[in-house]
């Protein structure tokens, strides 16, 4: 179809031709008519109404009845009459308007566009709630400003959102998000003065964000907000336990073996870390019916033997003296930085701390005597060099 701008050019040329060359027989085209035609051609397209379509169809039918062979007559007229400069006005293309039922509702289209992913909804919750939550402990922060603290907290928790996308169990998705975010948060802020009280204001925010995150999970109908809050409490307690254990081990080793080099201290910490969880599982499988204090003593005996035997393989066993080992485990079972925390399992802390540490010295002495009776330390002998 010819573009409307081409007709502007034709009308302009027609006007110039009439004014300059005064073509005889041509009707003068004034500026008013030219403006009207220009306005008709530049009108925006609109669908024809039903009345216009009927009128157009009737005019077409009448033309067909009056002149059954319009093309032949037009060809004859063209041969007899000289060509004129009058352009042929194109027949407007009319089409019926689309029924209302076929057109998409604009409200539904906007809803489809505005629908966000669960991770985006959870991110919005964090960006709205975290700045208000940090106000509870921002006065204890001496290095970071409020905006800097909010920015860091958002970075810690939004990092775990993309890793949990996809359908699956809501408990697994929520746990992954919480563990990754809390791990980043605890590693960066465990030395801050406000770290212990941050959980009171952060746990409700994390529960709201996790609720938005699990909305596309397969079994989300089985979850309730109370179950999600319980999961947040559980994961937060695990994070707190891990951080307290890290601090207790670090301070106990530095106090008991402070005269050793950093490499030896790190190996002792590794031995304590790698045996702690195994001792807990072994104690649970034993299913001992004794009282709490007897279970604490049994846990201490297992941990002393397994951790020090591993440490004797990693460091020189001569540094593992009775005094140093007893002092080490006293600080592990009763850390100085906390009145309630202990490296024993959480279910064994209800009875409080032991009043006497005689059992601890007894276990250490028995272990060292056993090493002496075997005539060798747990440290393996080096293989002789081949001749």
QUINORSUL-V956365 format. One record per residue. SS is DSSP state (hx for helix, st for strand, lp for the rest). D_LAST is the distance of its C-alpha to the last C-alpha in Angstrom with 2 decimals. Layout:
SS/D_LAST  SS/D_LAST
This chain:
lp/98.85  lp/100.13  lp/98.86  hx/101.61  hx/101.08  hx/102.37  hx/105.73  hx/105.94  hx/105.67  hx/108.31  hx/110.76  hx/110.28  hx/110.91  hx/113.97  hx/115.40  hx/114.86  hx/116.42  hx/119.55  hx/120.05  hx/119.58  hx/120.95  lp/123.39  lp/122.75  lp/126.03  lp/126.09  lp/122.87  lp/123.12  lp/122.08  lp/118.96  lp/119.15  hx/116.50  hx/117.29  hx/116.66  hx/113.54  hx/112.24  hx/113.06  hx/111.18  hx/108.22  hx/108.22  hx/108.40  hx/105.43  lp/103.29  lp/103.91  lp/100.76  lp/100.34  lp/101.58  lp/101.85  st/105.38  lp/107.24  hx/108.84  hx/112.33  hx/111.19  hx/109.55  hx/112.73  hx/114.87  hx/112.61  hx/112.66  hx/116.48  hx/116.91  hx/114.69  hx/116.74  hx/120.05  hx/118.88  hx/117.84  hx/121.28  hx/123.29  lp/121.42  lp/119.80  lp/118.53  hx/117.57  hx/115.28  hx/117.98  hx/120.51  hx/118.03  hx/117.31  hx/121.07  hx/121.56  hx/118.80  hx/120.55  hx/123.97  lp/123.10  lp/121.52  lp/118.13  lp/118.20  lp/115.73  lp/115.69  lp/112.14  lp/111.85  lp/110.74  lp/107.85  lp/108.38  lp/106.33  lp/103.56  lp/104.25  lp/102.17  st/102.71  lp/100.84  lp/97.91  lp/98.89  lp/97.73  lp/95.71  lp/93.55  lp/92.59  lp/89.48  lp/90.27  hx/89.13  hx/88.16  hx/85.69  hx/84.17  hx/83.67  hx/82.10  hx/79.57  hx/78.69  hx/78.45  lp/76.20  lp/72.82  lp/69.43  hx/68.36  hx/65.68  hx/68.42  hx/70.67  hx/67.91  hx/67.23  hx/70.96  hx/70.97  hx/68.12  hx/69.82  hx/73.08  hx/71.82  hx/68.85  hx/70.85  hx/73.25  hx/70.51  hx/68.73  hx/71.98  hx/71.33  lp/68.46  hx/68.80  hx/70.31  hx/67.00  lp/65.12  lp/65.00  lp/63.01  lp/64.14  lp/67.74  hx/69.32  hx/69.03  hx/65.38  hx/64.60  hx/66.42  hx/64.61  hx/61.19  hx/62.12  hx/63.38  hx/60.17  hx/58.09  hx/60.17  hx/61.22  lp/57.60  lp/57.32  lp/60.47  hx/59.27  hx/56.21  hx/58.55  lp/60.97  lp/61.66  lp/63.10  lp/61.46  lp/61.67  hx/63.42  hx/61.14  hx/57.98  hx/59.58  hx/60.93  hx/57.68  hx/55.67  hx/58.22  hx/58.31  hx/54.57  hx/53.84  hx/56.77  hx/56.18  hx/52.47  hx/53.39  hx/56.20  hx/54.17  hx/51.23  hx/53.71  hx/56.26  lp/54.56  lp/55.01  lp/58.73  lp/61.38  lp/63.24  lp/60.27  lp/61.24  lp/64.83  hx/64.22  hx/63.87  hx/67.55  hx/68.77  hx/65.92  hx/65.80  hx/69.34  hx/68.61  hx/65.40  hx/67.33  hx/70.00  hx/67.49  hx/65.56  hx/68.87  hx/69.63  hx/66.14  lp/66.24  lp/69.63  lp/68.22  lp/65.92  lp/66.73  lp/67.45  hx/69.07  hx/72.15  hx/70.18  lp/69.40  lp/71.71  hx/71.69  hx/71.11  hx/68.00  hx/66.70  hx/67.40  hx/65.52  hx/62.49  hx/62.69  hx/62.79  hx/59.78  hx/57.60  hx/58.75  hx/57.87  hx/54.37  hx/53.96  hx/55.29  hx/52.98  hx/49.92  hx/50.97  hx/51.81  hx/48.45  hx/46.68  hx/48.75  hx/48.33  hx/44.52  hx/44.35  hx/46.73  hx/45.27  hx/41.70  hx/43.09  hx/45.17  hx/42.59  lp/39.49  lp/41.26  lp/39.11  lp/35.97  lp/35.06  hx/36.35  hx/33.02  hx/32.71  hx/36.36  hx/35.97  hx/33.14  hx/35.38  hx/38.24  hx/36.17  hx/35.28  hx/38.98  hx/40.11  hx/37.89  hx/38.80  hx/42.52  hx/43.83  hx/41.81  hx/43.21  hx/46.73  hx/46.38  hx/45.02  hx/47.95  hx/50.43  hx/49.20  hx/49.53  lp/53.31  lp/53.84  lp/57.56  lp/57.21  lp/58.96  hx/57.67  hx/56.30  hx/54.34  hx/52.83  hx/51.93  hx/50.12  hx/48.28  hx/47.24  hx/46.04  hx/43.97  hx/42.19  hx/41.59  hx/40.26  hx/37.67  hx/36.48  hx/36.44  hx/34.75  hx/32.01  hx/31.30  hx/31.61  hx/29.15  hx/26.44  hx/27.48  lp/28.12  lp/27.31  hx/29.08  hx/30.34  hx/32.97  lp/34.40  lp/36.87  hx/39.89  hx/42.39  hx/40.79  hx/40.40  hx/43.97  hx/45.40  hx/43.57  hx/45.02  hx/48.44  hx/48.69  hx/47.52  hx/50.09  lp/52.84  lp/52.32  lp/54.46  lp/55.52  lp/57.41  lp/59.62  lp/59.29  lp/55.82  lp/52.89  lp/49.48  lp/50.54  lp/51.97  hx/55.50  hx/57.18  hx/55.97  lp/57.61  lp/61.14  lp/61.06  lp/60.09  lp/57.31  lp/56.36  lp/58.30  lp/55.55  lp/51.77  hx/51.07  hx/49.53  hx/46.98  hx/45.81  hx/45.70  hx/43.41  hx/40.98  hx/40.93  hx/40.30  hx/37.35  hx/35.69  hx/36.41  hx/34.83  hx/31.62  hx/31.74  hx/32.52  lp/29.39  lp/27.41  lp/25.55  lp/26.69  lp/26.84  lp/24.10  lp/21.03  lp/17.76  lp/14.95  lp/12.03  lp/8.79  lp/6.40  lp/3.79  lp/0.00
